[in-house]
Amino acid sequence: MAARGRGRRRGRRLPRRRAGLDAGGDGRRDRRPGGPGRAGAAEQRLLDALTPRTRVLAVSHVHPWTGTRLDLTRLGRACREVGALLVVDGIQALGACPVDLAHVDVYGAGVFKWLLSGFGTGIGVFRDRAREALTPAHRSYGNPPPSRSFEYSAPNLPGLYVLDATTEYLEELGWARVFERVDLLAGQVAAVLDGLGVAPLTPRDARAGIVTVDVADSAAVVAGLKERGVDVSDKVGRVIVSPHFYNTSGDVDRFAEAMGEVLSNSPSAVWGR
């Protein structure tokens, strides 16, 4: 939210069954985002879809369209029980909330979002059990056979310098302080929306820095907020608000005022009537 005034490639896809986020009971992939307050239900659907034939469970740590944060420990333990790998897209979580990889096999994320480090660099963590199961799909001078490395070319050295400088700055601030502030501001945004009668989709007990709300015309709402100096996102018909540590409670107040004006001036864009 704005109020104005070394990368690795994944290996080849494994055969056999794969469960995806919000997988249905038959194990087929279903990419539809979950509804409000359904973090536990979404996780249970994933757990129910796992069988001894499942090879990979691929999820988003924090869903980009609902802001729902999954319990990776719960999912990872279940994957161990059936011999599956837990592969996680962490781009909406890394830098916004604590990340525990104790039960995660592959964790990948770009650094241009919450880590504020620009494009062209990614972070990939591969546990031994994942490396043993995966074969690189892309090979070059960096990983000729029989290498099992996923780094097939030279790293983005300028990007790594940027990432190093940014993480040094964030570490000086203190990761705990950053995470606490993101959670505080996201909670304030959720409270604003509740007060305006627009209930967030994002569950309060399972979120990071994204707060999402369903409206009738998200493009109109986002445009109305932008006219009032508040920048948020419009994705899949939803308004997505994502304050970071550098935002202030004053920014949230400006969002509240602007959202209230949009509600008053264009109620059909929100309520559809």
FIVO-532350 format. One line per 4 residues: number of its first residue (from 1); their letters; for each residue x, y, z of C-alpha. Coordinates in nm, 2 decimals, always signed. Example, Ala and Ser with C-alpha at 12.3 -4.5 7.8 and 13.67 -1.06 7.14 Angstrom:
1) AS) +1.23:-0.45:+0.78  +1.37:-0.11:+0.71
END
This chain:
1) MAAR) +0.00:+0.00:+0.00  +0.13:+0.35:-0.08  -0.01:+0.67:+0.05  +0.15:+0.96:-0.15
5) GRGR) +0.17:+1.33:+0.00  +2.08:-1.59:-0.62  +1.81:-1.75:-0.83  +1.75:-2.12:-0.90
9) RRGR) +1.52:-2.31:-1.13  +1.29:-2.59:-1.02  +1.36:-2.94:-1.15  +1.14:-3.13:-1.39
13) RLPR) +0.78:-3.22:-1.30  +0.75:-3.55:-1.13  +0.50:-3.81:-1.26  +0.21:-3.95:-1.07
17) RRAG) -0.02:-3.75:-0.85  +0.02:-3.39:-0.74  -0.20:-3.20:-0.51  -0.23:-2.82:-0.56
21) LDAG) -0.37:-2.54:-0.35  -0.73:-2.60:-0.26  -0.72:-2.94:-0.42  -1.05:-3.11:-0.45
25) GDGR) -1.13:-3.44:-0.29  -1.04:-3.63:-0.61  -0.69:-3.49:-0.60  -0.72:-3.29:-0.92
29) RDRR) -0.57:-2.94:-0.92  -0.81:-2.66:-0.84  -0.66:-2.31:-0.86  -0.96:-2.12:-0.72
33) PGGP) -0.88:-1.91:-0.42  -1.04:-2.00:-0.09  -1.31:-1.79:+0.08  -1.29:-1.58:+0.40
37) GRAG) -1.18:-1.75:+0.71  -1.12:-2.08:+0.54  -0.75:-2.13:+0.61  -0.82:-2.44:+0.81
41) AAEQ) -1.06:-2.57:+0.56  -0.82:-2.51:+0.27  -0.55:-2.70:+0.46  -0.78:-2.98:+0.54
45) RLLD) -0.88:-3.02:+0.17  -0.51:-3.04:+0.09  -0.45:-3.30:+0.36  -0.75:-3.50:+0.25
49) ALTP) -0.61:-3.51:-0.11  -0.28:-3.66:+0.00  -0.23:-4.03:-0.06  +0.07:-4.27:-0.08
53) RTRV) +0.06:-4.20:-0.46  +0.11:-3.82:-0.41  +0.46:-3.71:-0.51  +0.44:-3.33:-0.47
57) LAVS) +0.22:-3.09:-0.27  +0.26:-2.74:-0.42  +0.12:-2.44:-0.24  +0.15:-2.07:-0.19
61) HVHP) +0.27:-1.99:+0.16  +0.05:-1.68:+0.14  -0.22:-1.67:-0.12  -0.18:-1.37:-0.35
65) WTGT) -0.55:-1.31:-0.39  -0.69:-1.38:-0.04  -0.39:-1.32:+0.18  -0.45:-1.66:+0.35
69) RLDL) -0.13:-1.79:+0.52  -0.09:-2.17:+0.53  +0.06:-2.37:+0.82  +0.36:-2.52:+0.65
73) TRLG) +0.45:-2.74:+0.95  +0.11:-2.91:+0.95  +0.13:-2.96:+0.57  +0.49:-3.07:+0.58
77) RACR) +0.44:-3.33:+0.84  +0.15:-3.48:+0.65  +0.37:-3.49:+0.33  +0.63:-3.68:+0.52
81) EVGA) +0.38:-3.94:+0.62  +0.30:-4.03:+0.26  +0.64:-3.97:+0.12  +0.55:-3.65:-0.08
85) LLVV) +0.76:-3.34:-0.12  +0.62:-3.00:+0.00  +0.70:-2.73:-0.25  +0.62:-2.38:-0.15
89) DGIQ) +0.60:-2.05:-0.34  +0.69:-1.79:-0.07  +0.70:-1.47:-0.26  +0.40:-1.32:-0.07
93) ALGA) +0.55:-1.43:+0.27  +0.92:-1.39:+0.27  +1.00:-1.06:+0.43  +0.64:-1.01:+0.56
97) CPVD) +0.61:-1.28:+0.82  +0.83:-1.55:+0.99  +0.91:-1.85:+0.77  +0.98:-2.19:+0.93
101) LAHV) +1.13:-2.44:+0.68  +1.17:-2.73:+0.92  +0.92:-2.94:+0.72  +0.95:-2.78:+0.38
105) DVYG) +1.14:-2.95:+0.10  +1.15:-2.67:-0.16  +1.09:-2.30:-0.09  +1.13:-2.04:-0.36
109) AGVF) +1.06:-1.67:-0.37  +1.14:-1.36:-0.57  +1.29:-1.07:-0.38  +1.11:-0.78:-0.55
113) KWLL) +0.81:-0.77:-0.32  +0.85:-0.78:+0.06  +1.23:-0.80:+0.04  +1.24:-0.48:-0.16
117) SGFG) +1.54:-0.60:-0.37  +1.43:-0.56:-0.73  +1.39:-0.80:-1.02  +1.62:-1.07:-1.16
121) TGIG) +1.71:-1.25:-0.84  +1.53:-1.53:-0.66  +1.59:-1.74:-0.35  +1.56:-2.12:-0.36
125) VFRD) +1.60:-2.37:-0.08  +1.62:-2.74:-0.17  +1.65:-3.00:+0.10  +1.84:-3.32:+0.04
129) RARE) +1.53:-3.53:-0.01  +1.42:-3.29:-0.28  +1.75:-3.29:-0.46  +1.75:-3.67:-0.46
133) ALTP) +1.41:-3.68:-0.62  +1.45:-3.40:-0.88  +1.66:-3.38:-1.19  +1.74:-3.03:-1.34
137) AHRS) +1.53:-2.95:-1.64  +1.77:-2.68:-1.76  +2.14:-2.75:-1.81  +2.43:-2.54:-1.92
141) YGNP) +2.79:-2.46:-1.82  +2.68:-2.41:-1.46  +2.54:-2.76:-1.41  +2.66:-3.01:-1.67
145) PPSR) +2.57:-3.38:-1.62  +2.58:-3.55:-1.38  +2.55:-3.23:-1.16  +2.22:-3.21:-0.97
149) SFEY) +2.26:-2.83:-0.92  +1.97:-2.61:-1.04  +2.20:-2.32:-1.11  +2.27:-2.36:-1.48
153) SAPN) +2.44:-2.02:-1.54  +2.62:-1.74:-1.37  +2.43:-1.57:-1.09  +2.30:-1.21:-1.11
157) LPGL) +2.59:-1.05:-0.92  +2.45:-0.70:-0.92  +2.12:-0.83:-0.79  +2.29:-1.02:-0.52
161) YVLD) +2.47:-0.70:-0.40  +2.13:-0.53:-0.39  +1.98:-0.82:-0.19  +2.28:-0.82:+0.05
165) ATTE) +2.24:-0.45:+0.11  +1.86:-0.47:+0.16  +1.88:-0.77:+0.40  +2.15:-0.60:+0.60
169) YLEE) +1.93:-0.29:+0.64  +1.63:-0.51:+0.74  +1.84:-0.70:+0.98  +1.95:-0.38:+1.14
173) LGWA) +1.59:-0.28:+1.18  +1.52:-0.63:+1.33  +1.31:-0.89:+1.16  +1.08:-0.92:+1.46
177) RVFE) +1.01:-0.55:+1.44  +0.94:-0.57:+1.07  +0.70:-0.86:+1.11  +0.52:-0.71:+1.41
181) RVDL) +0.47:-0.38:+1.22  +0.34:-0.55:+0.91  +0.10:-0.75:+1.13  -0.01:-0.44:+1.32
185) LAGQ) -0.08:-0.24:+1.00  -0.26:-0.53:+0.83  -0.48:-0.56:+1.14  -0.56:-0.19:+1.13
189) VAAV) -0.66:-0.22:+0.76  -0.88:-0.51:+0.84  -1.04:-0.31:+1.13  -1.10:-0.02:+0.89
193) LDGL) -1.28:-0.24:+0.64  -1.49:-0.40:+0.92  -1.59:-0.06:+1.04  -1.70:+0.04:+0.69
197) GVAP) -1.91:-0.28:+0.67  -1.69:-0.44:+0.41  -1.57:-0.76:+0.56  -1.22:-0.87:+0.45
201) LTPR) -1.17:-1.21:+0.29  -0.84:-1.26:+0.47  -0.87:-1.46:+0.79  -0.75:-1.28:+1.10
205) DARA) -0.56:-1.57:+1.25  -0.39:-1.68:+0.93  -0.25:-1.38:+0.73  +0.08:-1.20:+0.66
209) GIVT) +0.07:-0.85:+0.51  -0.21:-0.89:+0.25  -0.57:-0.79:+0.33  -0.83:-0.86:+0.06
213) VDVA) -1.19:-0.75:+0.01  -1.45:-0.85:-0.24  -1.63:-0.57:-0.42  -1.87:-0.54:-0.71
217) DSAA) -1.63:-0.33:-0.93  -1.27:-0.36:-0.80  -1.13:-0.15:-1.08  -1.36:+0.14:-1.00
221) VVAG) -1.28:+0.12:-0.63  -0.90:+0.11:-0.69  -0.93:+0.40:-0.93  -1.13:+0.60:-0.67
225) LKER) -0.87:+0.53:-0.41  -0.59:+0.63:-0.65  -0.76:+0.96:-0.72  -0.75:+1.03:-0.34
229) GVDV) -0.38:+0.94:-0.32  -0.40:+0.58:-0.20  -0.25:+0.30:-0.41  -0.38:-0.05:-0.37
233) SDKV) -0.41:-0.34:-0.61  -0.69:-0.48:-0.83  -0.67:-0.85:-0.88  -0.93:-1.11:-0.99
237) GRVI) -1.21:-0.87:-0.89  -1.08:-0.79:-0.55  -0.92:-0.50:-0.38  -0.59:-0.60:-0.22
241) VSPH) -0.42:-0.38:+0.04  -0.07:-0.47:+0.15  +0.10:-0.23:+0.40  +0.47:-0.28:+0.47
245) FYNT) +0.68:-0.17:+0.76  +0.75:+0.17:+0.61  +0.38:+0.26:+0.61  +0.23:+0.44:+0.91
249) SGDV) -0.10:+0.44:+1.10  -0.15:+0.78:+0.93  -0.14:+0.60:+0.60  -0.41:+0.36:+0.72
253) DRFA) -0.61:+0.66:+0.83  -0.59:+0.81:+0.49  -0.70:+0.48:+0.34  -0.99:+0.47:+0.58
257) EAMG) -1.10:+0.83:+0.47  -1.05:+0.76:+0.10  -1.24:+0.42:+0.12  -1.52:+0.59:+0.31
261) EVLS) -1.55:+0.85:+0.04  -1.55:+0.59:-0.23  -1.83:+0.41:-0.05  -2.03:+0.73:-0.02
265) NSPS) -1.98:+0.84:-0.38  -1.99:+0.51:-0.56  -2.18:+0.26:-0.35  -2.26:+0.04:-0.65
269) AVWG) -1.89:-0.02:-0.71  -1.87:-0.18:-0.37  -2.21:-0.33:-0.31  -2.33:-0.38:-0.67
273) R) -2.66:-0.21:-0.61
END
